[in-house]
Amino acid sequence: ALPPARTQLLQHFRGWFVRTDTDRFDPEVADLMDFRVPQPRHGLAFGYVLPLAPDRALVEYTEFSRTPLTTTAYEAALGHYCREILELGAFTVESAEQGVIPMTDAHFPRRAGSAVFRIGTAGGATRPATGYTFAAVQRQSRAIAAA
């Protein structure tokens, strides 16, 4: 459960690690916010592609909304994105990942006990506008180590 806040959206996503039959990706180019995916009635959606090799990539479908989708709905959105928008041709899904990031201005308690410090999302490090957490986790970790 999230702490009380003015804004409580979720950035939720599912991604496929795909392998294509032919080279379809440029390993030098990541497409981070592809808004060509169908947009939900409430919220915002985008796809993104993180190439790992010319024939391998992580392809994700992401939404900003109040509730996550079912696995079936994510799978349908990813299938549409890969087949109809990216036009990948024949591909194999080697594995999948899925997650939810709170996009909120809530205040998260940074301590869970006298010697237990929360970091990352649980410690309030997630930027509510982007979901980016990495840089703040580094700052939190340095501060904890210095203490």
Residue pairs with C-beta under 8 A, 6 or more apart in sequence:
2 8
2 102
2 104
2 106
3 104
3 106
3 107
3 108
3 109
4 106
5 104
5 105
5 106
5 107
6 105
7 103
7 104
7 105
7 128
8 66
8 102
8 103
8 104
8 106
9 43
9 64
9 65
9 66
9 102
9 103
9 104
10 64
10 65
10 66
10 67
10 68
10 100
10 101
10 102
10 103
11 62
11 63
11 64
11 100
11 101
11 102
11 103
11 131
12 62
12 63
12 65
12 68
12 69
12 99
12 100
12 101
13 60
13 61
13 62
13 63
13 74
13 98
13 99
13 100
14 60
14 61
14 69
14 71
14 74
14 75
14 77
14 78
14 96
14 97
14 98
15 58
15 59
15 60
15 61
15 78
15 96
15 97
15 98
16 58
16 59
16 60
16 78
16 82
16 93
16 94
16 95
16 96
17 52
17 56
17 57
17 58
17 93
17 94
17 95
17 96
17 97
18 56
18 57
18 58
18 59
18 82
18 88
18 91
18 92
18 93
18 94
19 55
19 56
19 91
19 92
19 94
20 55
20 56
20 88
20 89
20 90
20 91
21 55
21 89
21 90
21 91
22 55
22 89
23 54
23 55
24 54
24 55
24 57
24 86
24 88
24 89
24 91
25 49
25 51
25 52
25 53
25 54
25 55
25 56
25 57
26 51
26 54
27 51
27 52
27 53
27 54
28 51
29 51
30 48
30 49
30 50
30 51
31 47
31 48
31 49
32 48
33 46
33 48
34 46
34 47
34 48
34 49
34 81
34 85
35 45
35 46
36 47
36 85
37 45
37 46
37 47
37 61
37 77
37 80
37 81
37 85
38 45
38 77
38 80
39 45
40 63
40 65
42 65
42 66
43 63
43 64
43 65
43 66
44 63
44 64
44 65
45 61
45 62
45 63
45 64
45 77
46 62
47 59
47 60
47 61
47 62
47 81
47 85
47 86
48 59
48 60
48 62
49 57
49 58
49 59
49 60
49 86
50 57
50 58
50 60
51 57
52 58
56 94
58 97
59 78
59 81
59 82
59 86
60 78
61 74
61 77
61 78
61 81
63 69
64 103
68 100
69 77
71 98
74 98
82 88
82 91
101 121
101 126
101 131
101 133
102 121
102 126
103 126
103 128
103 129
103 131
104 128
105 128
106 124
107 124
108 118
108 121
108 122
108 123
108 124
109 118
110 117
110 118
110 123
110 124
111 117
111 118
112 118
117 123
117 140
117 144
118 124
119 125
119 137
119 140
119 141
119 144
120 126
120 133
120 137
120 140
121 133
123 140
125 133
125 136
125 137
125 139
125 140
126 132
126 133
126 136
127 133
127 136
